[in-house]
């Protein structure tokens, strides 16, 4: 049975984190005005296949929605996640929305 994934927002380091089995997975971001720019998702090989990347993306996007931020998905993983989840596509910055409906 897998452990529930708890995502922590580490605002000081501008990232969302999951600590599991002694490994750290992260979703890094930068803030620029009313935008949040997701720059990198890193999930160690030992944690792959557990849905941790998706949990990080979901938490980051929930934070963006709660704070009224436009999303700039520079990270390919986050971009792909948004492409598969239409409920987040309205949050993508119009300047970076190429390929979204």
C-alpha positions in Angstrom: 0.0 0.0 0.0 1.4 3.4 -0.9 1.8 6.3 1.5 -0.5 9.3 0.9 1.4 12.1 -0.9 1.6 15.2 1.3 2.7 18.3 -0.7 4.3 21.1 1.3 4.6 24.7 -0.1 8.1 26.0 0.7 7.6 29.6 -0.1 11.1 30.6 1.1 12.6 28.3 -1.6 9.8 29.0 -4.2 8.8 25.4 -4.6 6.4 22.7 -3.7 7.9 19.6 -2.1 7.1 16.0 -1.3 9.4 14.2 1.1 9.0 10.4 0.9 11.2 7.4 1.7 14.1 9.7 2.4 13.9 11.4 -1.1 12.8 14.9 -2.0 10.6 15.7 -5.1 10.1 19.3 -6.0 8.2 21.7 -8.3 10.2 24.9 -8.6 8.6 28.2 -9.5 9.2 31.9 -9.8 6.8 34.8 -9.1 6.6 37.7 -11.5 3.8 40.2 -10.7 0.5 38.4 -11.1 2.2 35.3 -12.7 3.6 32.1 -11.4 6.2 30.6 -13.6 6.6 26.8 -13.1 10.2 26.1 -14.1 11.1 22.5 -13.1 9.6 19.3 -11.7 12.1 16.9 -10.2 11.1 13.5 -9.0 13.9 11.1 -8.1 13.9 7.7 -9.9 13.1 6.0 -6.6 9.8 7.9 -6.4 8.7 7.6 -10.1 5.4 6.0 -10.9 3.7 7.0 -7.7 1.9 10.0 -9.0 4.1 12.4 -7.1 4.8 14.7 -10.1 1.0 15.0 -10.7 0.5 15.7 -7.0 3.1 18.5 -7.2 1.5 20.0 -10.3 -2.0 19.8 -8.8 -0.8 21.6 -5.6 1.0 24.3 -7.6 -2.0 24.9 -9.8 -4.4 25.0 -6.8 -2.1 27.6 -5.2 -2.2 29.6 -8.4 -6.0 29.5 -8.6 -6.4 30.4 -4.9 -4.2 33.4 -5.4 -5.6 34.6 -8.8 -2.3 34.0 -10.6 -1.7 33.5 -14.3 0.3 30.3 -15.0 3.4 30.2 -17.2 4.2 26.5 -17.6 7.9 26.5 -18.7 8.3 23.1 -17.2 7.4 20.4 -19.8 5.8 18.2 -17.1 3.5 20.9 -15.9 2.6 21.9 -19.4 1.7 18.3 -20.3 -0.3 18.0 -17.1 -2.3 21.1 -18.0 -2.9 19.8 -21.5 -4.5 16.7 -20.0 -6.6 18.7 -17.5 -8.9 21.2 -19.2 -10.0 22.6 -15.8 -6.6 24.4 -15.6 -6.3 25.7 -19.1 -8.1 29.0 -18.3 -5.3 29.8 -15.9 -2.5 29.8 -18.5 -1.1 33.2 -19.4 -2.4 34.2 -22.8 1.2 35.1 -23.8 2.3 31.5 -23.2 -0.8 29.6 -24.1 0.2 28.3 -27.5 -1.4 24.9 -28.0 -4.1 25.4 -25.4 -7.8 25.8 -26.2 
